[in-house]
Amino acid sequence: MIHLRQVSLNPKFKRTENYPHNVPALENFKSMIFDSSVTIFVGENGSGKSTLLEGIAKAVGAIAIGSEDIGMDKTLTSVKPLSETLQLVWNKRTHRGFFLRAEDFFGYIKKQRELKDNIRSDIEEIGQEFKERSEYSKLLALGPSVSSLHAFDNRYGSDLNANSHGESYLKIFQARFVPGGLYLLDEPEAALSPVSQFGLITMINQMVQEDAQFIIATHSPILMAVTDSIIFNFDQSPPTEVAYDSLESVSLYREFLADPEAFLRHL
């Protein structure tokens, strides 16, 4: 389902020469229409795809999966001027979903580990406090903390840190994807092997069937190929809808994989 239908700059806004409005792809940006449940932003580093995605996340008020809540995240302060000038058009407003940047992943894992450690500490303290009390009293006191620990393990597994980065990344998606959400993902391929990227695509396709919408900034030709996705090329100003087969990155990968030795000889 397409929840967020369109983003556009307020026509009354006067552009400045400062960031983020001076980002190449955004200099001529006026609006963008989302005609698919999956929209892909592609472009070279510095082209503006992540900047616009962050601006949309800030304007939407999306929950940030990372070390800080999006309202408190100091790294998003720089895109505030952009988010304040974005006008959003909704087909159906949703408050489900989240915003995730690849670099925030490790902060999220750290925060979850600290949360679980705190629950375990609470259980130990209660055990000491109630060691002279009846078993029934101890069980009553331990109930909330034990339930929280079981809920945590059921959602994320017994230990996210025991998994590889890619496995933990996918577990977060499995735990946090819910029907009817708007998901803003910035370079989610960073922690994923090619096989795991296919696993993420499977999850995306499943969630699309459950009324979810995705906007993804990526360098991965694998993720660019999500079924029925629309691709915007940020190497053009304003960002322009393009076909998958016309992307330079796709052509480069195909040429390299067809004959790696010949490709590398010409570098």
ABEGO torsion letter per residue (X at the ends): XBABABBBBBAABBBBABOAAABAAAAABABBBBABABBBBBEBBGAGAAAAAAAAAAAAGBBBBBABBAAABAAAAAAAAAAAABBBBBABBBABEBBBBAAAAAAAAAAAAAAAAAAAAAAAAAAAAAAABBAAAAAAAAAAAAAAAAAAAAAAEABAAABBAAAAAAAAAAAABBBGBBBBBBGAAAABBAAAAAAAAAAAAAAAAAGBBBBBBBABAAAAABBGBBBBBAABOBBBBBBAAABAAAAAAAAAAABAAAAAAAX
